[in-house]
Amino acid sequence: MSHTQEFEQLLRSFDPAEQETLRSQADQYDTFLRQLPEAAAFYDDLPVGTTGILALNGASGAGQSFVMDEVKLLLKEMNLTLPRIYLLATRGPRPNEGDRDPYIFAEELGDGYRDIYHPSVTYGPDDIYYFYQSRPGASNAILRTDMEEARVKKMYLETVIPTLLHIKTTAIGGLPAWGDLMRIVYLAAPDGTEWIFRLLQRQPEKLSDPAYRSQVLGRTGSSLDDLKLAAGNSIPVVLNRWGEADQAAREIISAWGL
């Protein structure tokens, strides 16, 4: 399904310069997307292991949360469980978030972090495998115990492409680089117009607010940076076409070797 007309209608909420930026970003998205190999074919020749990290990332608006709900349903039908690696997050939870939904929310202490939902649980420097900024002003950490656990069973990690590429290729804290023990899938809308349309139609009533429009442009810019990095590193892609999230979920499961 094409949403070109609706896309153009929503663009009218932006000033002319912003409109040109969004149209240009949609074109760049298409250029980078064409450089990504299909996930199913990319991983088809690699041996399926019993341990490691199954990772997913996608541009804002790709529908990652919805597709992962479909993945969970399919895994349940297959009598499979896929433990999640919960990132430690230092920002406060939003109104629709909670304990491990989707992060371990923690406050900074002088020498570590305290789980805000379980104050008796703290994390010190030795508990942190990797600390990073997923977005400006948003700090996250991966816990060392999860990385050690993924050495004995498969686990699911959802975070940004720069972090996934770093831990895939770099030895950290005495643990070797993950290499082929990590399978990354990039989830994408089928084209740039569809990608930006999905972002704009989330809260169209707020598009008259310049501050909200600035947030949207920030998301499109950072997502495009990640997609460019994915293209440069040949990260395999699954397309989430409108109304076909179940098919995208099946392709992810297949690419992960489950």
C-alpha positions in Angstrom: 0.0 0.0 0.0 1.3 3.4 -0.9 0.7 6.4 1.4 2.2 9.0 -1.0 -0.9 11.3 -1.0 -1.2 11.1 2.8 2.5 11.8 3.1 2.2 15.0 1.1 -0.8 16.1 3.1 1.1 15.7 6.4 4.2 17.5 4.9 2.1 20.7 4.7 2.4 21.1 8.4 6.1 21.8 8.0 7.7 24.9 6.6 9.1 24.7 3.0 12.7 24.1 4.2 11.6 21.3 6.5 9.6 19.8 3.7 12.6 19.7 1.5 14.7 18.1 4.2 12.1 15.3 4.7 11.8 14.7 1.0 15.6 14.5 0.7 15.8 12.1 3.6 13.2 9.9 2.0 15.3 9.8 -1.1 18.5 9.0 0.9 16.6 6.3 2.7 15.8 4.6 -0.6 19.4 4.9 -1.7 20.8 3.3 1.5 18.1 0.7 1.6 19.0 -0.7 -1.8 22.5 -1.4 -0.4 21.3 -3.8 2.3 21.3 -7.5 1.6 18.1 -9.6 2.3 18.4 -11.2 5.7 17.2 -14.6 4.7 19.7 -15.0 1.9 22.5 -13.4 3.9 22.4 -15.8 6.8 21.3 -18.9 4.8 24.9 -20.2 4.4 26.0 -19.6 8.0 25.9 -22.5 10.5 23.1 -22.3 13.1 24.6 -22.2 16.6 23.0 -22.9 20.0 24.5 -19.8 21.7 24.9 -16.1 20.9 23.0 -12.9 20.4 20.1 -12.4 18.1 19.8 -8.7 17.5 17.3 -6.3 16.0 17.3 -2.6 15.2 15.3 -0.5 12.9 14.6 3.1 11.9 12.0 5.1 13.9 8.7 4.2 12.3 9.7 0.8 11.1 7.3 -0.9 13.4 9.8 -2.7 15.5 7.7 -3.1 18.7 4.7 -4.4 16.7 6.8 -6.8 14.7 8.5 -8.1 17.9 5.0 -8.8 19.4 4.4 -11.0 16.3 7.8 -12.7 16.8 6.9 -13.5 20.4 3.6 -15.1 19.3 5.3 -17.2 16.7 7.9 -18.4 19.1 5.2 -19.3 21.6 3.6 -21.4 18.9 6.9 -23.1 18.3 7.4 -23.7 22.0 10.5 -21.6 22.0 11.6 -19.0 24.5 14.1 -16.2 23.7 15.4 -14.5 26.8 15.8 -10.7 26.4 18.9 -8.7 27.3 17.4 -5.8 29.2 19.4 -2.6 28.9 20.1 -0.4 31.9 18.7 3.0 31.2 19.6 6.2 33.1 16.6 8.2 31.9 13.3 8.2 33.7 10.5 5.9 32.6 7.8 7.5 30.4 4.1 7.2 31.4 3.6 4.0 29.4 6.8 2.3 30.6 7.7 0.4 33.8 10.0 -2.3 35.3 11.8 -4.0 32.4 9.4 -2.4 30.0 11.4 -1.9 28.0 14.5 -1.2 30.2 15.9 -1.6 33.7 15.5 2.0 34.8 18.2 3.1 37.2 19.4 6.2 38.9 23.1 7.1 39.0 24.9 6.7 42.3 28.4 7.9 43.1 29.9 4.6 42.1 27.2 2.8 40.1 23.5 2.6 39.6 20.3 1.7 41.6 17.3 0.0 40.1 14.5 2.5 40.7 11.8 -0.3 41.0 14.0 -2.5 43.2 16.1 -0.1 45.3 18.0 -3.0 47.0 19.5 -3.9 43.6 22.5 -1.9 42.6 25.1 -2.2 39.7 28.7 -1.3 40.1 31.4 -0.7 37.5 32.3 -4.5 37.4 28.6 -5.3 36.5 28.7 -3.2 33.4 29.9 -4.8 30.1 29.4 -1.7 27.9 28.1 1.8 28.6 27.0 4.1 25.7 24.7 6.8 24.4 22.0 5.3 22.2 20.8 8.9 21.3 21.9 12.3 22.6 20.8 12.5 26.2 19.9 8.8 26.4 22.5 6.7 28.1 22.3 2.9 28.3 24.4 0.0 29.5 24.6 -3.7 28.8 25.2 -5.9 31.9 28.1 -8.3 32.0 26.0 -11.2 33.4 23.8 -11.1 30.2 26.9 -11.2 28.0 28.2 -14.2 29.9 24.8 -15.9 29.7 24.6 -15.4 26.0 27.8 -17.5 25.8 25.7 -20.5 26.8 22.3 -19.9 25.2 20.7 -17.6 22.6 19.5 -14.2 23.8 17.7 -11.3 22.2 19.2 -7.8 22.1 17.5 -4.7 20.8 19.6 -1.6 20.5 21.2 0.8 18.0 23.4 -0.2 15.0 26.6 1.5 16.2 26.6 -0.4 19.5 25.7 -3.7 17.8 28.6 -3.3 15.3 31.0 -2.4 18.1 30.3 -5.4 20.3 30.3 -7.7 17.2 33.8 -6.7 16.3 35.5 -5.6 19.5 36.7 -7.6 22.6 35.4 -5.8 25.7 36.2 -6.4 29.3 38.0 -9.7 28.8 35.1 -11.1 26.6 35.9 -11.8 23.0 34.2 -10.0 20.1 30.9 -11.8 19.2 31.6 -12.2 15.5 29.4 -14.8 13.9 27.8 -15.5 17.3 25.8 -12.4 16.7 23.1 -12.2 14.0 21.9 -8.7 13.4 18.7 -7.9 11.5 17.7 -4.4 10.4 14.0 -3.8 10.2 12.9 -1.3 7.6 9.8 0.3 6.0 9.8 -0.7 2.3 10.6 2.8 1.1 11.5 6.3 2.3 8.1 7.8 1.8 6.4 5.1 3.7 9.1 5.4 6.5 8.5 9.1 7.0 4.7 8.8 6.6 4.6 6.3 9.5 6.5 8.7 11.7 4.2 11.7 10.8 0.9 9.9 11.2 1.7 8.8 14.8 0.5 12.1 16.3 -0.6 14.3 13.4 -2.4 16.7 15.7 1.0 17.7 17.2 2.6 18.6 13.8 1.5 22.2 14.2 3.9 22.5 17.2 7.4 23.6 16.1 9.1 21.8 19.0 7.4 18.5 18.0 8.4 19.0 14.4 12.0 19.5 15.5 11.8 16.2 17.5 10.5 14.4 14.3 13.4 15.8 12.3 15.8 14.7 15.0 14.4 11.2 14.8 14.6 11.1 11.0 18.2 12.4 11.0 19.5 9.9 13.6 17.6 7.0 11.9 19.2 7.9 8.6 22.7 8.0 10.2 22.1 4.5 11.5 20.8 3.3 8.1 23.9 4.8 6.4 26.1 2.8 8.8 24.1 -0.3 8.2 24.5 0.1 4.5 28.3 0.6 4.8 28.5 -2.6 6.8 26.1 -4.7 4.8 23.7 -5.3 7.6 21.0 -7.6 6.4 17.4 -6.3 6.2 13.8 -7.4 6.6 11.1 -5.2 5.2 8.0 -4.5 7.2 5.4 -3.9 4.6 2.1 -2.3 5.6 -0.2 -4.9 7.0 2.3 -7.7 6.8 4.0 -7.6 10.2 3.5 -11.3 10.6 5.5 -12.0 7.4 8.3 -9.7 8.7 8.3 -11.7 11.9 8.6 -15.0 10.1 11.5 -13.6 8.1 13.3 -12.4 11.3 12.9 -15.8 12.9 14.2 -17.5 9.8 17.2 -15.2 9.6 18.0 -15.8 13.2 18.0 -19.5 12.6 15.2 -20.4 15.0 
